[in-house]
Amino acid sequence: EPWGYHCCPQRAGRCDLYHNAALTAADFPKGTFTMKQVILASASPRRQSLLKLVVPDFSVYPADIDEQLPVGIQACDAAEHLAKQKAAAVAADYPDSIVIGCDTVVVIGDQILGKPTDPEDCRRMMHLLSGKTHQVYTGVALQQGDRRRSFTVCTDVRFYALSDGEIDRYIATGEPFDKAGGYGIQGLGALLIEEICGDYYNVVGLPISRLLRELADFSEWSGSV
């Protein structure tokens, strides 16, 4: 995997064109990244921090959508579906801006794990993930007026076999409750993880290196190389 991310078996043959692309110096301009106003349709402070690596100045307008998934949708398509809905909702009000919608889901088998509702729900999730490899999918959608683009990045994450004591201590920190799957890889949740295969920042919530390339193609660079 030349860019260090793993595309899941369910999406075999559907990985995006950039997967095997060779990069050159021309892909990283020395000038200013100029585009029309960029809007992040997410209230996540983690995504906001990561996006600043690519776009120093942007606006934040969290999308207000019904996140109910269509019946029968495959787990590996869920995040991108929701990302498209979020981008479209905000783009309707700001058609001249480039809107970035994002969503992240944690999947074990064919089960999507959302944010735990209470300690018992979190404990259930931890037992499901303990000692197993699961997938984290982040879907990203770009929209400007009628122009649209979207993609999904998948990362495999393997948990250590966790004791009840380890699970209880982690739950007691309060960290799991605002995170899909009930853990945060960028926080104390890192202590639960044996290994990952793929993009670390995808698990945090925004595959920033992939987004850089998509934005470069979707918009325009200025400055000489």
N, C-alpha and C positions, 0 to 999 in steps of 0.2 A: 504494500500500500504506500505509494510514493509520498503522500501527504500525511501519513501517520494516522489515518482514521480507518475504521472498519465499516464496510457497508454490509448490512445484515443479509442473511440468506434469503429472507422473504422478499427482498428487493433486488435479487439477482437479476442482472440484465437491465436494471432500471437506474443504475448509478448515473449521476449526471456527467456531462461531457468533460468537465474539468478534472475528473478523477485521474486520468493518465496524462494530463497536460504537463509539458516541461516548461518551467518558468525561466525567464531571462531577466536581465537587469531592467528591461523596458517595462516589466510588470510592476516595478516599484519606483514610480516617478519621484524625482527630487523636488518637484514643484508642489504647489498647493492642491489639495484635493478639493476641487470646486464643483459644486452642484447646487441645484435649487435647494431650498430649505428641506432638511431631513427631519422626519418625525418618527420617534420610537413609540409604537403603540403598546407600551408595557410600563407598568409601575415598578418593575423589579429593579432594585438598586444594583444588583449584580450585573444585569444586562446593561444598565446605564453606564456602569464603570467600564465594562468591556468595550462598548461601542465607542467610547472616547478614544480608544486606541486607533480607530479608523476615521471617525468623524469628531473632531474636537468640539464642535458646536452643533447642537441639535435640540429640538424641542421634545417634550414628553407629553403625550396625550393618551393615557391608558384607554384601551377599547372596552366598551361595555357591550358584551355580547352574551347570548345564551350558549353556554359551552356544552350543551347536550350533544353527544355524538350521534350521527345517523346509525340506525339499526344495521348491523352487518358489516360496518366498516372494519377493515383490518387494523390491528393494533399499530402496525408500522406506518399507517397512513394517517393516524389520528392527529398527531402533532401538526403536520402540514395542513390538514383540513382546518384546524382551529386557527393557525397562523394566517391563512388566507381570509378567514372570516374577520379576524381582528384588523388586518390591513385594510380590507374593503370598508369596514365600518368607519374608520378614521379618514380614509381617502375620499369618502363621499363628501366630507366637510372641507377637505383641503386638497382639491384636485391638482393643484400645481406643485405640491410637495411630493417628495419621495417618502412614502410611509413604509416602515419596517414593522411587520407583525411577527411575533414569535410565540411558540409554545413548546413545552418540554413534557414528555411523558416517560414514565418508568414502566417497563413491561417485563413480567416474568411468565414464561410460557405464552399463553394468549391472554393473560390478565393484565389490565392497565391499573397501575397503582397511583391513585391521586394523593392529595395531601391528607394525612391522618386526621380524623375528626376528634380523637381523644386518645389517652394513653393506651387503652386496650386495642384500639385500631392500629396504632403504631406498633404495638407488640406483635400483632398479627402479621403486619408487613415485615417486620424484622425476622420473624420465624420463616416466612416465605423466602426471604432473600439469603438467609444464613447458609453458608457453605455452597452457594450456587452462583452461576453466572446469569446475569440479567442484561437487558438492553435498555439504553437510554436514547430516546429519539428526540431531537430538537428539529422542529419544522420552522422555516423562515420564509416569509412572503414579502416581496417588494411590490409596491404598486404606486404608480403615478398616473392619475387620470385613468385611462383605459389600458395602460401598459402594465403588464403583470409578469412576475416571475416568482417561482417558489422552488424550494428544495428541502430535502431532509438529510440530516447527518445522524449516523447511528454509532454509538460507542458501547462495547461490551464491558461490563463491570462485574468482577467476582468478589463476593464477600468471604471473609473468613467464617468458619463455623463459630457461631456466637453462643456463649453461655447465657442462661437467663440473667445472671448477674450483670454481664456486659450490656445486655439489652436494657435492663432496668436503669443502669447508671446513665446510659445514653439518653433514654427518655427523660430522666430527671433533669437533664441540662436544659430542656425546653427547646433545643435546637430543631427537632424534627418537624414541628407542627406547621410550618409554612412552606414545606418543601415536598415536591412530588416524590413518592416512594418513601417518605419519612426520614430522609437523611440528606446532609449537605456535604459534598465531597471537599468543599473549600473550607470546611470547619472541622469540628470534632468527628464528623462522620468519616473523615479520612482514616481514622483509626480502625474502622470496621472493614476496610477494603484491602484485599490481598493483591489484586492487580486490575489494570484496565487495558483494553486493547482499543485504541482509537484516540480521538481528540478529547483531551481533558476539559477544555473550555466548553465543549458540547455538553458535558455533564453539568457544568456550572449553570448553563442555560443559554449560551450563544456561541456557535462555532465561528469564532471571529476571523480565523484565517480564510475559511471558505467564504464568509460574508465579504471580506475585502475583495476577493476576486469577482464575486457576483456584482458588487456595487461598481467595480471598475468597468465591467462590461455593460451594466445597466445605465450608467451615467457617463460622464466625460471627465477625463483628467486634464489638468492644465499644468504648464511648466515644462521645461526641457529636461531631458535625461542625460 
